[in-house]
Amino acid sequence: MIIDVHGHYTTAPKALEAWRNRQIAGIQDPALSPKPSELKISDDELRESIETNQLAMMRARGSDLTVFSPRAMFMAHHIGDFQVSATWAAICNELCYRVSQLFPESFIPAAMLPQSPGVDPATCIPEMVKCVEQYGNVGINLNPDPSGGHWTSPSLADRHWYPIYEKMVELDIPAMVHVSTSCNPCFHTTGAHYLNADTTAFMQFLNSDLFKDFPTLRFLVPHGGGAAPYHWGRFRGLAQEMKKPPLSEHLLNNIYFDTCVYHQPGIDLLTKVIPVKNILFASEMIGAVRGIDPESGHHYDDTKRYIEASTQLTPEQKQQVYEGNARRVFPRLDAALKRQGR
């Protein structure tokens, strides 16, 4: 199988965005705030939004299953208070669940959390538990910066986050570290903020002993790990100066990287520097980079082409990247596939 562990519902029917705009307007004028029941999206609308977009591309590119979560830019945890985020997260998570029910062999959900700046992360646990136990979610997206580019939250290694980590361990699910929209004009959302966050999260983990407290905790650092693979020598050297164990012991039993890297040299570097067991196939298809590369004639985010063209990976290692590692890092995904006979 070819399992894409990084997909977002970027093509949801326009009614979702319209409802969200009303919710945001209601922050200033409660009389404008809509009820969740006022959002009407039919199964046929969901089918059309998926069949003509993600599913069509999956079939064209030859991938089998996508771990599907709400649109990252739409999480926007900096907007409103916790109740605003809680209502919005519940709506978005339900839509991804409905997609997974309509296309059970092609999509399996992962949850966004109702995070809010300055609010105890423990408030996210009820939504997380609901999504895993009722919706069959196999993972979560964790935003290390709910403030939207101002970084007001403690490091991911701080005890501030421990309630979420304890529940992750209990449920045996990983978290993808994924920020949302940047409202800081210094940081372009997808070109800077995303990659900054990936690199920052990796360094926060390195500069800690988090995994002594949580030896089975698992994080996926997306977009190829930000700067981490490219500057692996810097990070190895910093760990050495901090008297930390080698990175293979210190982090690589808990930290994984995806293949949302949109050119061949980048994938070649990732697979050369990072052990194959720590790399999971992903494309973030219909995401940040949707165009066609004039040098190759193919979509930038058609990452399967880069794996196929790799001269560094053996067929067995490619299978690990495509399927084996995802089943290991996402045990609930593996169990769901086995129930389907796959």
N, C-alpha and C positions, 0 to 999 in steps of 0.2 A: 504493500500500500504506500501511497504518498500522502502524508498527513501534513497539512499546513497549520502550524500552531498559532498563527498570528493573522486573524481576520477580523475586520470591524464591519458593522452594518452601516456603511457609508451611503447606501442607496435607499434608505427607508423612505416610504411615501411622504410626500410633502406635508401631509396633515400633521406629522410628528413635529416638524420644525415650526409649523404655525401654532400648534398647541404650546410649544416651548416659548415662543415669542410672547404669547399671552401670559404665560406663567411669569416671565421676566417683567413684563409690564405690571403685573399684579404685585410685585415687590414694592413698588412705589404707591400703587393705588389698589388696595385689596379688592375693590369692587370689580376690577378687571380680571382677577385671578380665576382661571378655569378649574373645573373639577376634573379629576382623572376620567370620570365616566363620560365626559364630553369628547374625549378622543375616540374617534370611530375609524378603525382601519380593518377592512375585511380580509379574510384569508386569500381571496382572489387578488387583492392589492398586494399582499405580502408575496404571493407566488410570482406575480408579474415583476416586482422589484428585484427578486432574486433570480428568476429564470433568465431574464434578459441581461443580467449583469454578472454577479459572482458565479452563478452556476454555469452560465455560458462560457465564461473564461476558464473555470475549472476543467470543463470538458475539453476545451480547445487546447489547454496546456497539459492535461493529463494528470491532474491531482484528484484525489479521491474524497478527502474529508478535510473540512476546515473547522478549527476551534474559533468560534464566532462570538464576539463580544460587542457591546455598544460602541458607537463611533467615539473615538478617543477625544477628538476636538470638542464634541458635544458634551462631554462630562462636565466641563466648566465648573469645577467645584468652588471656584471663588465667587460665583454668583449666588446671592441670597444667603440664607442661613441653612442650618442642618435640615429643617423641615422641607425647604425647597429642594435640597439635594436628595433627600430621602424619597420624596414623591417622584422626582425625575428619574432616579436610579431604578425605582420599582417599575416604572413604565417602560424604560429602555430594556431592562432585563427581561420583562415579560415578552416583549416583541422578539428578542433573540430566542427565547424559549419557544415561542410559537413557530418561528422559522425552523427550529430544530425538529419540531413535531411534524411540520409539513414536509420536510426533507431529511428524515432521520438517518439516511445513509450518507448524507453529504455534509451535514452541519451538526456540531455539538456545542452547547453554549458555555461561555465563561462570563463571569459577572463583573460589572462595575460596582463600586462601593459608594454609599452615600456620604462621602467625606465632605468636611467643611472646615475651613481654617480655624484653628484654635479650639476645635471640638474634640473631645476624647475619642480616639479611634474605636473604642469599645462600642460606641453607638452604631458602628457598621456591622456588628456581628449578627443581629437578627436578619438583615437582608442577605448576608453571606450564607447563613444556615438555610434560609428559605430556598435560596437559589440552588444550593448543593442537594438538599434533601428532597425538595419538591420538584425542581426543574431539571435535575440531573446535570448541573454545571460541574465541569471538571477542573476549573481553576478560577482565579480572580485576577483583576487588574488592580494594582496598588499604585496610587499617585503619591510620590514622595514630596510633592509640592502642591498641595491644594490651593495655595494662594495665587497660582497662575503666573509664575515667573518671578516672584519676590522672595521665595524660599524662607518662609517664616516658621516652618515646621522643624523639629529636631531631626538629627541624622537618623537614617533608617536603622542604625545600630542602637539607638536610644531606647530605653525602657518604655518610652511613650508609645511605641508600636507593639509592645509585647502582647497585649490582649488579642490583636489580630494574629500574631505569630502562633500563640497558644492554640487558637481555634484552627488555624491552618494545619498545624501538626495533628490535632485531634481528627480533623476531617481528611487528612492525608491529601491535601491539594497544594499545588504550587501557585506562586503569584508572579505575573508579569509586571515588572516595574515600568509603568507607563504614565507619563504626565499628560496633561490636557492642554487646552489653549493657553498661550501666553498673553497676558494682558499688559506685559511690560514691553514697550516698544524697542527696547534694546535687544530683545531675543525673538527672532522670527520663530514662529511656532514649530514648524516641521524642519526647518533648516538649521536652527540653533538650539531651541529649547529642548526638543526631543533628544538630540545627541548630547547636549550638556547634561541632561538628567541621567542618561544611561551611564555616562562617564562618572558623574558625581555619585550615583548610587554604588557603582563598582568600588570607587575609592572609599566611600563610607563603610562598606563591608570590609575592605582591606584593612582599614584603620580601626579595627575592632576585634573583639573575640566573640561576636554574636553566635557563631556556630558551635562554640563550646556550650552555650546555654541551649541551643536548638540544633543538635547534630543532624536531624532529619529534615530541617527546613530547606525548601527549594525555591530559588528565584530564577526567572528567565529575564535576562537583560537583553532587550530587543535591539533592532537596528544594528545587528552585528556586534553589539557591546559598546557602541559609541567609539571612543578613542582607545578603549582598553587593548584590543589586539594590536593596533598600530603602534602603540607605545608600551608594549609588553615589557620591554627592558626597563623602562622607567618604573613601572609598577613592581617588577621583581626587585629592583634596586631599592625602592622605597620600603617594601616589606622587609628587606634585609636590614636596612638601617633601623627599622622599628623593632627589630629582633622578633619578627613574626616567622612562622615556619615558611618553607617554600610554598608558592601559590598553589601548586598541585595538591598540597595537604591543607593549606589554610582556607582556600576558597572553592576549589574545583570539585569537591564532593557536594557542593550546595548551589553553585552558580552555573548557569547555562546561557548560551548565546544563540540567537536565531540568525537566519540567513537573509534578513531584509537588508541586503547590501546590493546596490544596483549596478554593478559592473564586474566584469570577470577578474581584474586584478584584485579587487577588494575581497571577493570570495576566495581567491587563491591564497591571499594573505591570511584570511581568517582560518582556513583549513590547514595552513602550514603552521600557524602559531598556536592555535587552540586545539587541544586533544579532540579527536573525533567524537568521543563519548560525551562531550559537552556542547555539541552543535546540533540544533534542531532545525529542520526545514521550515521555512516560512516565507511569505511574500508580501504581506500587508496589502494584498491586491485591491485595486480601486481605492488606493490610499493617498499617501503624500505625493507620490511621483507616478503620474498616470500616462505620461507621454511615451512616444516611440523614440528610441535612441537612433539618431541618424547614422551612427557608426556601425550599428549592427542590423538595423531595420526591424528590430523587435522591441516590445515594451520593456522599459527599464525594469519593471517589477516582475517580469517573467523569470524568476530566480531559478526555476528548474533547469533552464538552459545552461546556467553557470555551473550547476552541480554536474550536469551531464557532460559538460565540456572539460571538467577538471581532470587534469592528468596526474594529480596528486592522490586522489581518492581511488581505492580499489572498488570493485563492484560491491563487495561486502561492506565496506565503509559507507558507500552511498546508501545502501539499504539501512544502515544505522541512522544516518542523517534523516532519511525520508520517513522512517517508521519506528525502528527499534528504540531510539532514544526517547521519542515522544511517548511511547507506551510505558517506558520506565519512569519518566519524569512526571507523567500524568496517569497515575494508577487507575483513577476512575474512568479515564478514557479507555485504557486497556480493558477494563472490566466491561464497559459498555460495548466495545467491539466484540469481545468474546461472547457476550449475550446475543449479538447479531450473527455469530458464527464466522467472525472475521479475525 
